[in-house]
Amino acid sequence: MIKGQGWINLKKYGCQKSGWQKGYTDLKTLPGKLPPQIIRYPVANYLRFDQTSKLATISIALALADAKIPYAQGKKQPISIMGTNTDAALKANLEYFNDYIANGRTLSRGNLFIYTLPSSFLAEAAIHFGLAGSLFFAGFSGNTKNAALDYARLILKNDKLKTLLLVNADTAQAACWVLKG
C-alpha cells in the first residue's frame, strides 16, 4: 500500500498524498529552503552530489514527510530502499570518462567516479535518512514506474520488510513512493 509520494523535477516539487506543490529556481540551495519537517538537518556533501542524487534525496524527504515518517540524525530505521531509472548511470559514466580524458588519462576526480555506480543515489539517501534495510537497484524496460511498483509490491508480500522506499530518479526528475507491507 502506498503511504506517501514525493516528486521533483527541474522546476517544481511536491507531495502527492498531501496534494501540494511548489516551484523553485535553484536545486543547489533547495534543501536549505525546505521546511524543517521535510529536511530535518543539513544533507552532508549535498553540493558534491550528482544531479540524480540531489533530485532523489529531495524526493525521498518529500515522500517521508507525505507518509508522516519522521527521521532524525544518527537514528537508524529498518526501511529498505529500491531504485530504478532508464539509463542507470550513463550520464555520470560519460562525465567521468570525459574528465579522465581531459586530464591526460593520468588523473580523474574520485568524486565523479562514485556516481558511475547506478546505486549511488540510493546510498547517499540511505546514509542521510538512516535507512538500515536492504538497498538495491533494479533496471526495467518499458514502463519503468509501473514495473518497479509491481516488483516492490511483490517484495513486500514475500519478505519480512515492513517499509520500502521505491525511488525512480534520473537527471531531470525523481519520484519516491513509501510502500508499506
Secondary structure as the mmCIF struct_conf table of DSSP 4:
data_model
#
loop_
_struct_conf.conf_type_id
_struct_conf.id
_struct_conf.beg_label_comp_id
_struct_conf.beg_label_asym_id
_struct_conf.beg_label_seq_id
_struct_conf.end_label_comp_id
_struct_conf.end_label_asym_id
_struct_conf.end_label_seq_id
STRN STRN1 ILE A 2 ASN A 9
BEND BEND1 LEU A 10 LYS A 11
STRN STRN2 LYS A 12 CYS A 15
TURN_TY1_P TURN_TY1_P1 GLN A 16 GLY A 19
STRN STRN3 TRP A 20 GLY A 23
BEND BEND2 THR A 25 THR A 25
TURN_TY1_P TURN_TY1_P2 LEU A 27 THR A 29
HELX_RH_AL_P HELX_RH_AL_P1 LEU A 30 LYS A 33
BEND BEND3 LEU A 34 LEU A 34
TURN_TY1_P TURN_TY1_P3 PRO A 36 ILE A 38
BEND BEND4 ILE A 39 ILE A 39
BEND BEND5 TYR A 41 TYR A 41
TURN_TY1_P TURN_TY1_P4 ALA A 44 ASN A 45
HELX_RH_3T_P HELX_RH_3T_P1 TYR A 46 ARG A 48
BEND BEND6 PHE A 49 PHE A 49
HELX_RH_AL_P HELX_RH_AL_P2 GLN A 51 ASP A 66
TURN_TY1_P TURN_TY1_P5 ALA A 67 LYS A 68
TURN_TY1_P TURN_TY1_P6 GLN A 73 GLY A 74
STRN STRN4 GLN A 77 GLN A 77
STRN STRN5 SER A 80 THR A 84
BEND BEND7 THR A 86 ASP A 87
TURN_TY1_P TURN_TY1_P7 ALA A 88 ALA A 89
HELX_RH_AL_P HELX_RH_AL_P3 LEU A 90 ALA A 102
TURN_TY1_P TURN_TY1_P8 ASN A 103 THR A 106
HELX_RH_AL_P HELX_RH_AL_P4 GLY A 110 ILE A 114
TURN_TY1_P TURN_TY1_P9 TYR A 115 THR A 116
BEND BEND8 LEU A 117 LEU A 117
TURN_TY1_P TURN_TY1_P10 PRO A 118 SER A 119
HELX_RH_AL_P HELX_RH_AL_P5 SER A 120 PHE A 129
TURN_TY1_P TURN_TY1_P11 GLY A 130 GLY A 130
STRN STRN6 LEU A 131 LEU A 131
BEND BEND9 GLY A 133 GLY A 133
STRN STRN7 LEU A 135 PHE A 137
BEND BEND10 SER A 141 ASN A 143
HELX_RH_AL_P HELX_RH_AL_P6 THR A 144 ASN A 158
BEND BEND11 ASP A 159 LYS A 160
BEND BEND12 LYS A 162 LYS A 162
STRN STRN8 THR A 163 ALA A 169
BEND BEND13 THR A 171 ALA A 172
STRN STRN9 GLN A 173 LYS A 180
#
